[in-house]
Amino acid sequence: LLTYDHFHCFNSAPYLINRTNYFRSLQLLFLDGEEAFKNWSKRDSLYGSRKLCEELEAHPYPAYGHPSVTELHRIDAFVLLDLLGAPNCYIYNYEVNDKKVYKYFPDTEEKLRKIKSCLPLNRQIFKRDMLFGYAVEDDHLPFFERGVKIVHLIPAHFPSVWHTLNDTASSLYWPVIDQLAVILRVFTARYLKLKI
């Protein structure tokens, strides 16, 4: 999660609900309880993310100074990393994605490609193309349904070992993981407006 945190500015009224006196910060969430107990449905799935979303929505964020502003409103973007690390990892701009936030990823990868030996692969993981009609019910949905900007980073084709006995660490492809790690670090620094 990329969230807004308040810092006090002597020239601003504390009750303003704009984001000019806020800075972005990073929070990592590890969600569990995605799978259904019986049959996948809106009620029998996404247990962890639905519960967290409900909790955030129920708790006011006092630093905003307005009771209707909740912890959920602090989320600037929800970036979900899912099924990453297989050799055939290509990520597209899906319909659910916030276009401005997603654009950081292919932009960052292209800029890094210009730096010699920065990226281990000679191919682009992040595609600019939109992929229509591709919908995955995943942990981003409770947040998306409440208006949070989403970027779902998931390969267009699930790894062939997914949900099989071969779905082990030995099926990870380290050049893809290394490339994603570099891109994600630079994306985070750029999005948080850190000097790099």
N, C-alpha and C positions, 0 to 999 in steps of 0.2 A: 504494500500500500504506500502510496505517496500522499502524505497528509500535510495539512497546514497546521502550524503551531504558532501560538500568539507570542509576540514580544511587545513589551510596553514601550510606547512612544509618548513622550510628554506632551506633544502637540496634537494628539488625537484623542477623541472621546472613546472611552472603552466600550461603549455600547454599539459602535458602528459594526455592521455586519458586512463589511467589504473585506477584501483580502489584501489591501495595500499594506497593512501593518502586520502581516503574517509572513512566515518563511516556510518553505517546504521542508519536510523531513521524511525519512524512510522508516517504515515499519515492516517487519517480515512476519507473515502469518504462515503457520503450518496447519492446514485444515485436514480433519479426519472425518470419517463417517459419510463419505460420498456415496458409497454403494447402497443398494436397496436390500432390505431384509427379505422381502418376498418378491414383489414385482415393481420395477421402476415406475414411479409416478411422482407427481409433484409433492405428495406427502411422504412417500417412502423413498427418499434419496436426499442427498446434500444436507445431511443432518448438521454437520459442523458449521458450514457456511451459513445455513439458514438461521441457526441459533446465534451465531456471532452477529449477523446482520440485525436480527431482532434486538439483541442487547445494545448494539451501538445506536440503533434508532430510538431506543427507550431512555437513553441517558443524555440529559442536556449537557451541553458544553459551556460551562459558566464563563469562560474567558471571552466568549462572544458577547455576553451581556444581554442576551435575549433568550427567554425560556424555550422558544420553539426551535432553536438551533441545537442540534444533537451531535453526538460524537460521529455519527454517520456523515454529517455535512462537512467534517474535516477532511474527508477522503477526496483528494484531487484526482487520483487515478488508481485503478486496481489493475495490476499487471499479473496475470496468472501464467505461471510456467508449468507446462504440462507435457509429459511424454517426450521430453527432450533427451537427446544423447544417442540416438540410433544413427547409422551411417547415412540413410536417405532422409535427412532432416531438411525439409523446405517449409518455410512458414509464409503464409499469405496474409493479406489484409482482409480479414473476414468481416462480414456485414456488421457484426456486433461491436467491432473495434471502433474506438474513437480515432478518427482519421488523423487528427493532428498529433496525438500521442504516438500512434503506430509509426508515423512518418519518421520519427526519431531513429527507429531501428534500421531501416535500409539506408537512411542518410549516414548514420554512424558507421555502418559496415562499409559503405562506399568510401568514406573519408579514411577509415583505417586501412583499407586496401591500398591506398596511395603511399602508405608508410611501409617501406621494405621490411619484410619478415615479421610484420606485426600480426598477421592472421595466418594460421597454419594451412587453411584450405584455399584452393584456387577457384572457388566458386562462391556464389552469393547464397546465403541461407535465407535471408529476408527478402521476399519478393514484393515489388510495388503493386503487383496485380491484385485486383479485388477478386475474391472467390465468393460467388453468390450461391445461395442455397446450401451452404455448408454450416450446419448448426450442431453444436455439441452441447448437451446438457451437462454443465459442470459447475464448479464452485463459484464462478463469476455471476451466475444468473440471479441469485437473491439481491446482489448489489446492483446489477444492471436494471432489474425491475424497479429499483428505487431511484434510478437516475444517475448512478455513479458512472463516470467514464471508465470504460473497460478496454483492455488490450489482452486478448487471449492468445498467448504464444504456444501454439500446439501445431505439430506437423500436419499437413494436409492428409498424409497417409500414416495411419498408426503403425508403429513398429510391428514387424511380422511376429515377434516373440511376445507381444502384449497379451497378458492373461494366459500364458502357457507356462509349462514347467521350465522352459528355456528363458524366461524373463528374469535373468540374473545379471549380476554385475559384469559377467564376461561378455554380454551382448552390447555393452556400451562402447561407443567409438570415440576415443579420446580427442582426435583432431576436431570433431564437431563440438565436443564439450569445451575444449580450450577456446575455440573461436567464439562460442556463445558467451563464455565467461568474460572475455575481453570486451565484447560488444555490450554486454549487460553492465559491466563496470563503467564504461564510458557513457552509456545511456544514462545511468543513474547520476553520474557527476554532471552531465549536461542538463538533465531535467531539474536537478536540485540547484542548478546555477553555481556549481562549485568551480573554483579556478583549477584548471588542469593543464 
